[in-house]
Amino acid sequence: MFIDYWALGTRYTITDDGEGKLVGQGGGAVSYTTGSINVTLKAVPDIGSSICLAHAARVAYTDRSSQGAAVRPPEYCWMIEAENPDTRVIPGSLSIGYTSGGTVRTVTDNGAGQLAGAATGVIDYFSRTVLLRPTFMPDPGAQFQVDCQLDVLAVEILSGAPDAAGFVTLSLAQQPAAGTLSVQWATARETSNTSGGQLSVAATAKSADGAVNTTVTPAARTVPDWYVTGNGLWGSASQPSWPHSSV
């Protein structure tokens, strides 16, 4: 902070000492919290002159240098690009490199979806999605060098209905590699009321051809049902509870 004024044609300057005191050709105090100033001039300013005040703007930052590990490390999440959407990452082939302190750090996967080495995290081989938490702070402007092997997944669309016990038998055109099989299916349910009221199942019957016939009746509820999701893709310790209406 600088306070300048003129007296008898001479320029006088007062500055703060960084601890709230005004020193120089005058005295006083300044509050860095409220911005109030109490100043005493050494001489009477000239008639018609001005008292000039100059100061720097407050910097909006928080010094966390003493917190150490209390500062949450950065996280990076991205999807490895591939021309074919049915391409997956071959387990055990992923290698990620980045620089920290001028040293190249290396991260690999263990073949079971977990990252090890100079970072922690996971990789979903089928969606090619990577979540990385570096153990060392990456250098400014550092980029991740990703190397991996890709393989095109064999996709088959099969039709069939459950048997009387609710099982479905699938016959694949080729033998899948261990740990690579993923099965997806869609279900449909008919209801007699979808106006927003909650429904409860009164009776369920299955015919010989595998069709499911369900009779539903509306049921009033004063307290909504809740369920807690399991561990997510990234193995988080807990997930939030979301409202869920039973059908």
C-alpha positions as CSV (number, residue, x, y, z in Angstrom):
1,M,0.0,0.0,0.0
2,F,1.2,3.5,-0.9
3,I,-0.2,6.8,0.3
4,D,1.2,9.9,-1.5
5,Y,0.5,13.6,-0.9
6,W,2.2,16.9,-1.6
7,A,3.1,19.6,1.0
8,L,4.9,22.8,0.0
9,G,5.7,21.4,-3.4
10,T,7.4,18.2,-1.9
11,R,6.0,14.7,-2.4
12,Y,5.6,12.6,0.7
13,T,5.0,8.8,0.7
14,I,3.6,6.5,3.4
15,T,3.7,2.6,3.0
16,D,2.5,-0.3,5.1
17,D,5.0,-2.7,6.6
18,G,3.0,-5.9,5.9
19,E,1.9,-6.2,9.5
20,G,-0.8,-3.5,9.6
21,K,1.4,-0.5,10.4
22,L,1.9,2.6,8.2
23,V,5.4,3.9,8.1
24,G,7.4,6.5,6.2
25,Q,6.6,10.2,6.1
26,G,3.6,9.7,8.3
27,G,2.0,7.0,10.4
28,G,-1.1,5.0,11.2
29,A,-2.6,1.6,10.8
30,V,-4.5,-0.5,8.2
31,S,-6.8,-3.4,8.7
32,Y,-6.3,-6.1,6.0
33,T,-9.5,-7.7,7.0
34,T,-11.9,-4.8,6.8
35,G,-9.9,-2.5,4.6
36,S,-10.1,0.5,7.0
37,I,-7.2,2.9,7.2
38,N,-6.2,5.4,10.0
39,V,-3.4,7.7,8.8
40,T,-1.5,10.7,10.3
41,L,0.3,12.9,7.8
42,K,3.7,14.4,8.6
43,A,2.9,17.7,7.0
44,V,-0.3,19.6,6.0
45,P,-1.1,18.9,2.3
46,D,-1.1,21.8,-0.2
47,I,-4.4,23.5,-0.8
48,G,-6.1,22.0,-3.9
49,S,-3.8,18.9,-3.9
50,S,-5.0,15.3,-3.5
51,I,-4.0,12.4,-1.3
52,C,-3.4,9.4,-3.5
53,L,-3.9,5.8,-2.2
54,A,-2.7,2.8,-4.2
55,H,-2.9,-0.9,-3.2
56,A,-2.9,-4.3,-4.8
57,A,-6.0,-6.4,-5.2
58,R,-6.5,-9.3,-2.8
59,V,-5.5,-12.7,-4.2
60,A,-8.1,-15.4,-3.9
61,Y,-6.2,-18.5,-3.1
62,T,-5.6,-20.9,-0.2
63,D,-2.2,-22.0,0.8
64,R,-2.3,-25.8,1.3
65,S,1.4,-26.4,1.3
66,S,1.3,-27.6,5.0
67,Q,-1.5,-30.0,4.5
68,G,0.5,-32.6,2.7
69,A,-1.5,-35.8,2.1
70,A,-4.7,-34.1,3.3
71,V,-5.0,-32.6,-0.2
72,R,-7.0,-35.0,-2.3
73,P,-4.9,-36.3,-5.3
74,P,-6.1,-35.6,-8.8
75,E,-8.2,-38.1,-10.7
76,Y,-8.4,-38.7,-14.4
77,C,-11.1,-40.7,-16.2
78,W,-11.2,-41.3,-20.0
79,M,-12.2,-43.9,-22.6
80,I,-9.5,-45.4,-24.9
81,E,-10.5,-44.7,-28.4
82,A,-11.1,-47.4,-31.0
83,E,-12.5,-47.4,-34.5
84,N,-14.7,-50.4,-33.9
85,P,-17.2,-49.9,-30.9
86,D,-17.1,-53.6,-30.3
87,T,-13.4,-53.5,-29.4
88,R,-12.1,-54.3,-25.9
89,V,-8.8,-53.9,-24.1
90,I,-6.9,-57.2,-23.8
91,P,-6.4,-57.8,-20.0
92,G,-2.8,-57.4,-18.8
93,S,-1.8,-55.3,-21.9
94,L,-2.3,-51.8,-20.6
95,S,0.7,-49.5,-19.8
96,I,0.4,-45.8,-18.9
97,G,3.3,-43.4,-18.5
98,Y,3.5,-39.9,-17.2
99,T,6.2,-37.5,-15.9
100,S,6.5,-36.3,-12.3
101,G,9.5,-34.3,-11.1
102,G,11.1,-35.0,-14.5
103,T,10.9,-38.7,-13.9
104,V,8.8,-41.0,-16.0
105,R,6.2,-42.9,-13.9
106,T,4.7,-46.2,-15.2
107,V,1.3,-47.7,-14.5
108,T,0.1,-51.2,-15.6
109,D,-3.0,-53.3,-15.1
110,N,-3.0,-56.6,-13.3
111,G,-5.2,-58.4,-15.8
112,A,-8.2,-58.3,-13.3
113,G,-9.2,-54.6,-13.9
114,Q,-6.9,-53.0,-11.2
115,L,-4.2,-50.5,-11.9
116,A,-0.8,-50.8,-10.1
117,G,2.5,-49.1,-10.1
118,A,2.7,-45.3,-10.0
119,A,-1.1,-44.9,-9.7
120,T,-4.2,-46.7,-8.4
121,G,-7.5,-47.1,-10.2
122,V,-9.4,-49.5,-12.4
123,I,-10.0,-50.3,-16.1
124,D,-13.1,-51.7,-17.6
125,Y,-11.8,-53.8,-20.4
126,F,-15.1,-54.1,-22.3
127,S,-16.0,-50.3,-22.4
128,R,-12.2,-49.3,-22.5
129,T,-12.9,-46.9,-19.6
130,V,-9.9,-46.0,-17.4
131,L,-10.0,-44.3,-13.9
132,L,-6.6,-43.2,-12.8
133,R,-5.4,-41.7,-9.5
134,P,-1.7,-40.9,-9.8
135,T,0.5,-41.6,-6.8
136,F,2.8,-38.7,-7.9
137,M,1.7,-35.3,-8.9
138,P,2.1,-35.0,-12.7
139,D,4.3,-32.2,-14.0
140,P,2.6,-29.1,-15.4
141,G,1.6,-29.9,-19.0
142,A,2.3,-33.6,-18.6
143,Q,0.4,-36.0,-20.9
144,F,-0.4,-39.6,-20.3
145,Q,1.2,-42.1,-22.8
146,V,-1.2,-45.0,-23.1
147,D,-0.2,-48.3,-24.7
148,C,-2.5,-51.3,-24.9
149,Q,-3.6,-54.2,-27.1
150,L,-7.1,-54.2,-28.5
151,D,-9.3,-57.1,-29.6
152,V,-12.6,-57.0,-31.5
153,L,-15.4,-58.7,-29.5
154,A,-17.6,-61.3,-31.2
155,V,-21.2,-60.2,-30.9
156,E,-24.1,-62.6,-31.3
157,I,-27.8,-61.9,-31.1
158,L,-29.6,-65.1,-29.9
159,S,-33.3,-65.7,-29.5
160,G,-35.0,-68.1,-27.1
161,A,-37.5,-68.3,-24.3
162,P,-37.1,-69.5,-20.7
163,D,-38.1,-73.1,-19.9
164,A,-40.5,-74.0,-17.2
165,A,-37.8,-73.6,-14.6
166,G,-36.8,-70.1,-15.9
167,F,-33.5,-71.2,-17.5
168,V,-32.3,-70.3,-21.0
169,T,-29.8,-72.4,-23.0
170,L,-27.5,-70.5,-25.3
171,S,-25.4,-72.0,-28.0
172,L,-22.5,-69.8,-29.2
173,A,-20.9,-70.0,-32.6
174,Q,-17.4,-70.1,-31.2
175,Q,-15.8,-70.8,-27.8
176,P,-15.2,-67.6,-25.8
177,A,-12.0,-66.8,-24.1
178,A,-12.0,-67.2,-20.3
179,G,-13.2,-64.0,-18.5
180,T,-14.5,-62.4,-21.7
181,L,-18.2,-63.5,-21.8
182,S,-20.8,-60.8,-21.3
183,V,-24.5,-61.5,-21.7
184,Q,-27.2,-58.8,-22.0
185,W,-30.9,-59.2,-22.2
186,A,-34.1,-57.1,-22.1
187,T,-37.2,-57.7,-20.1
188,A,-40.7,-56.4,-20.5
189,R,-43.7,-56.3,-18.1
190,E,-47.3,-55.5,-18.8
191,T,-49.2,-53.4,-16.2
192,S,-52.8,-52.3,-16.2
193,N,-52.0,-48.9,-14.5
194,T,-49.1,-46.6,-15.4
195,S,-50.6,-43.3,-14.4
196,G,-48.0,-42.7,-11.7
197,G,-49.5,-44.7,-8.9
198,Q,-47.3,-47.4,-7.3
199,L,-48.2,-51.0,-8.1
200,S,-47.8,-54.2,-6.2
201,V,-47.9,-57.7,-7.6
202,A,-50.9,-59.7,-6.6
203,A,-50.4,-62.9,-8.6
204,T,-48.0,-64.3,-11.1
205,A,-48.4,-67.3,-13.4
206,K,-46.2,-68.8,-16.2
207,S,-47.6,-70.6,-19.2
208,A,-46.0,-73.5,-20.9
209,D,-44.6,-71.4,-23.7
210,G,-42.6,-69.3,-21.2
211,A,-44.9,-66.2,-21.2
212,V,-45.3,-64.5,-17.9
213,N,-48.8,-63.2,-17.0
214,T,-48.9,-60.8,-14.1
215,T,-51.9,-59.3,-12.5
216,V,-51.3,-56.1,-10.7
217,T,-53.4,-54.0,-8.3
218,P,-52.7,-50.5,-7.1
219,A,-51.5,-50.2,-3.5
220,A,-51.2,-46.9,-1.6
221,R,-47.9,-46.3,0.2
222,T,-47.1,-43.5,2.6
223,V,-43.4,-44.3,2.9
224,P,-41.4,-44.8,-0.4
225,D,-39.2,-47.9,-0.8
226,W,-35.4,-47.4,-0.9
227,Y,-32.5,-49.5,-1.9
228,V,-28.8,-49.1,-1.6
229,T,-26.8,-49.7,-4.8
230,G,-23.7,-52.0,-4.6
231,N,-20.2,-51.0,-5.2
232,G,-19.9,-49.0,-8.4
233,L,-17.6,-49.5,-11.4
234,W,-14.8,-47.8,-9.5
235,G,-15.1,-49.8,-6.3
236,S,-16.2,-46.9,-4.1
237,A,-16.9,-47.7,-0.5
238,S,-20.5,-46.5,-0.7
239,Q,-23.1,-45.1,-3.1
240,P,-26.0,-42.8,-2.3
241,S,-29.5,-44.3,-1.7
242,W,-32.0,-43.5,-4.5
243,P,-35.8,-43.7,-4.3
244,H,-37.1,-46.8,-5.9
245,S,-40.7,-47.9,-6.3
246,S,-41.4,-51.6,-6.1
247,V,-43.3,-53.2,-9.0
